[in-house]
């Protein structure tokens, strides 16, 4: 026993001698009545390297497309950068996109989503808002909402197709508050009925051509109550890969709940379809129709253009009681989180059905780039073309 203990002590000393510059520790060992001295050398500890700022950003966005909705209450990703649209010009925006599940044991229902955004531009435009789709367990109920506060310098050509083509652009500043909330309940597979509440406050100031208003007021407030019927088999609302969406909504704006001076009605019909055509390729189609009752104030009329339909047209240049648009888009994933789209479509604004003219149909086409910010939540860059117009724009989520 003494011989074995002495051998162990000798090996320990030799090991320490072969590790110069490393701290050694001395102690006592007692075994079977024998006492010896020993030394040992601790293993060196690696000092963790601090990640660079760029590396932390890369890792942050690298993990953002992982579905964490089953282990986190809400999975947020924040982003910011330049923004642009034809109606607001160059600016800077920040946004937060979040995904979550009210029932984290439900792996069949697609996750709920929420987007919070704030934008300010060099023209004085600013906008702050929140929107989202809150989907309850087993997709039996859902709440959709959109709240926007905005102030924007705008161009105005008057009402109607002819005025949009021939009038010189006037200018004004628009202050607007929009609140829209909808509740839907499933009554049959993929079939929902429900109601909506809508609030719209718009104030226009500093009109350079007030005659374009044709005697209307510069400020209007309206509150709408409506009914909705929908068929929705989409697999994920912000970016569907498959399914069909058909929606019919009827909204009444009572005279007593605003200053429009009369009861107003609005009918909106939407029909969308999505189909995978090959690996990474989705073909999407959108038909949209909006009909407003006669006497609807200028800020509540159908406005063609901006970032969802008829991209490339200035929002509100073509404005009238009614509008019908149609578009087909091919979406293709190119590499990892990067994708691209091309689209083509057409639209028409008109006062009544008797005034509808096929030769006033406006063409629309364009192409865009997609970057996946979160799992199937895209930041999009689009460049749209139309009749004597084109425009570049930045936004989040697919156009439809």
N, C-alpha and C positions, 0 to 999 in steps of 0.2 A: 504494500500500500504506500509506504514511504517513497519507494522507487518511482511508482506511477505519479505521485504528487510532484516529485522533483522534476520529472520529465515534462509535465504540464507547465510547470513554472518556467523551465528553460525555454520551451516553445513560445510562451507568451512574451518573454523578454526579447527573444530574437525577432518576433513579429513587430514589436514596438520599435526595435532598432532599425528595421527596414522601412519604417514610415516616418522619416524625419519631418519636422515642421508641423506635426499633428499632435494636438494635446493628448497626453496620456493621463490615466487616472490610476491611483494606487489604492489597494484595499487589503482586507484580511479575509482568509477563507479557513473555515474550521470544518474538518471532515474526519470522522472516526478517531477523534482525539488528537489528530495531527494539525498543527497550525503552520501555514506558510504565507508568505507575502506574494502578491501577484500584481501585475499591471495589465491594462487592456487599452486599446486604442479605439475610440468611437468611430463609426463609419462617417465619412464626410456627408453633410447635408447640402443638396443642391438648392441654391437661392433662386426662387421663382423670378423670372424676368418679367418686368412690367411691359404690358402690351402697348404698342404705339397707338396714337389716336386713330390713324387710318385703319389699323388692324382691328380695333374695337368696332369701328363702323362696319367694316366688311363682315365681321362675325355677327354683329347685330342684325343686319339685313340677311345674312346667310341663314340664320335660324328663323327668320320671320315667316317663311313659307311652311314650316312644320306645324301640323295641326295639334295645338295644345288645348283645344277646347274641352277635352275630357279630363284634364288635370288642373286647369286654371279656371277661376270664375269668369274672367274675361281676358282675352289675349289681344293686347293693344300693340300696334306698331306706329311710330311717329315718323313723319317725313316732312321735308320742306324744300323749297326751291323756287325758281322763277315760274311765272304763269303768264298766259297770254290768251286773249280771244279778240275777235274783231270788234266787239262792243265795249270792251274794257281796257284794251291795249296791254302794254307790258307791266307786270307787277310781280309781287312775291307772295307766296302762299305757304301756309303750314296746315297739316292735316294729321288726324289720327284715325286709323282704321282698326276696328275691333271686331272680333268674332267671339261668340259665346254660346253656351247651351243652357237653357233653363233646366233641362233634365239631362244630366251627364251620364245617365245609364242608357239613354236612347241613342243608339248608333245608326238608326234608320233615318231619322229626321235630319235635314240639313241644318247647319248652325245658323243662329241669328247673326245679324250684322249691324254695325253702327259706324257712321262716319261723322267726324267733327272737323270743321274747316274754318279758316279765316284767310282772307285775301285782301291785299291793298295794292293799288296800281298808281302809276305816275300821273294818270289823268284825274286823280281824286276819288276814284272808285274804291269802295270797301264793302266787304260782305262777310258776315259771320253766320254760321248755321250748323245744324245737326240734322241728320236723316238716318233712317234705318228701318229694318224689318225685324220685329220681335215675334219669333215663332214658338208657340207653346208645344208641350209634349205631344208626340205622335202627330204633329201638324194638324191638330184639330181646331186650333184657333190661331189667329195672327193679328198683330197690330203693326201698321205701317205709319210712319210719321215723317214730317219734314217741316222744319222751322228755319226761316231765313230773315235776317235783317240786312238791308243793303242800301247804299247810297251811290248813285252812279250818274255821271254826265252822259246824256244820250242824244242821238240824232233822231229827228222825226220828220217824216215826209207827208203826214196826213194818213187818212184811212182809205184803203182800197188799192187795187192793182195799178190803175192808171196814175194815181197820185204818186205811188212809189217809183214809177218809171220816169215821170215827167217833172215832178216838183223838185225844186232845189231843197237840199237838206236844211231843216231848222235844228236848233239845239235847245235843250232844257236840262234841268237836273232833277232826277227822280229819287225820292225817298220811299222805300217800300218795306212793309212787314207782311210776310206770308206765313200762315200756320195751317197745316193740313194734317189731319189725323183720321185713320181709318181702322175699323174693326171688322174682321171677317171670321165667320164660323163655318166649319165644314158640315154640309148637309148630305152629301153623297161623295163617293170617292173622287178626289180632285176637284170637287165642286163646292163653292163657297157663296154665302150671301152675308151682307152686313151693311154698315152705315158709315157715313163720313161727316166730319165737321170741318169747315173751311172758313178762314178769316183772311181778308185781304184789305190792307190799308195802303193807299198810294197817294202821294202828294207830288205834284210837278211844280217847279219854280223856275223863274228866269227863262221863259219861253221866248226865243228870238222871233218866232213866227206864230203868235197866238191864234192867228186866223185859221191855222190848220186844225184847231180844235172844233171849229164850226159851232161855236157858242157853248160848248160843254164846260163844266167846271174843271178846275185844276186839281181838285182833291176829292177822293171817293173812299168810302168805307163800305164793305159788304161782308155779311156773314152767311155762309151757305150750310144747308143741311141736306144730306143726300142718301140715296140707296145704291148698293153695288151688288152685282152678280158676276161671279168669275168662275172660269174653269182654268185650273193651273196644274200642269203636270211637270213643270220645270224642276230640274234636279237641284239647282242652286240659283237663287234669284239674282244676285249681282252679276253672275257670269254663267249663264246656262250652257251646258253641253248638249242637252237633249230636252225634248218636251214641247208642250203647246201652252200658250197663255192667251185667253180670251176674256176681255173685261168690258162690261157695260155699266156706266155709272150715270145717274141722273141727279142733278143738284138744283135745289131751289134756294134762291136768295130772297127771303121775305123783305118786303118794303120796310117793316118796322125795325129790322136788324141792320140798317145801314142808311146811307143818305143818297141812294140811287134814284129815289123818287118813284119807284115802281117795283113790282115783283119781277124777278129775272129767273131764267132757266138756262141750264147748261147740260148738254149731253156729250159724253166722251166715250168713244168706242176704240178699243185696242185689240189687235190680233197679231200675235207673234208666234213663230215656229222656229225650232232649232233642231239640226240634224248633223250627226257626225258623218263626214263624207270620206275621210281617210285618216290615217294616223296623224293626230295633231290638228286636223282640219275640221272646222265647224262652219256650216252654212246656216245663216240666220236671216229671217225675213220679218219685217215690221210694217203693219198697216195701222195708221192712226187717223182718227177723224174727230173733230171738235166742232160742235154746233152751239151757238149762243143766240138767245132770243133777241128780237129787234129792240133797240134802245139800250143795249148793253154799253156801259161807259167805255171810253177809249182804253184805260189801262187793263180792263178785264177781257178785251177782245182776244181772238186767236192771233198769236204772233209767230210768224214763220222764222226759223233760223236758230242759231246758237249751237249748243254742244250736244244735243240729242238727235234732233231731226233736222234735215236740210243744213247740215254742217257746212260752213263756208259763207252763208248768208248772214248779214247783220240782223241781230234779233230785233224784230219790230219794224223793219223797213216795209215788209209786206204784211199788213195787218188788216183784218176784216172780221165780220161776224163768224164766218165759218172757214175751216181749213181741213184739207185732206192731204196726207203725205204717205208715201210708200218708199221703202228702201230694202235692198238685199245686200248682205255683207258676208264676205268670206274671211274667217279668222283662222290663222295658222300659227301654231307654235313653231318657232324657228330653232332656238337653242336655249336649253335650260329655262331661264325665267323670261326670255325675250320672245316676243311674238310680233306678228304683223297682220294688218287687215287691208282689204280693198272693198269699196262699196259703190253702189250706184242707186239712184232713186229719183223721185220727182215729187212735186207738191203744188198745190193750188189754193189760193185764198179767194173767197167770193162772198157777196153780201147775202144773197138768197140763192136757192137752187135755180131759179129762173135766170139768174145772172151768171151762172157757171159757164165758162167757155174753155174748151179744150186747148185752144191756142194760147191761153194764158198760163198753161202748166209750165212750171219752172223746173229745169233739170238740176241734178245734183250728183256729184261723184267725188271720190277722193281716196286717200290711202293714209295709213297710220301705223304707229309703232306702239307696242305694248311691253310693259315691264311689270312683273308680278311682285307687288309689294307684300301681300300676304297670300295665303293659300287661296287661289282663284279670285283674288281681289287685285285688279290691275290699275296701274297708273297709265293713262293713254295720252299719246300725242297724235293729233289728227291734222291733216291738211285737206280742206274741202274746197271744191270748186262749184260755181254756179253760173248763172247768167250775168256776165260782166262783173263777176266778183270771185274772190278767193280769200281764204282765211286759214291761219294756223291757230290751234287751240290746245290747251292742256287741261286735263280733267282726271277724275278717278271713277272707276267702274265703267263697264261697257255702256255704249250709248243706249242700248235697249236689251 
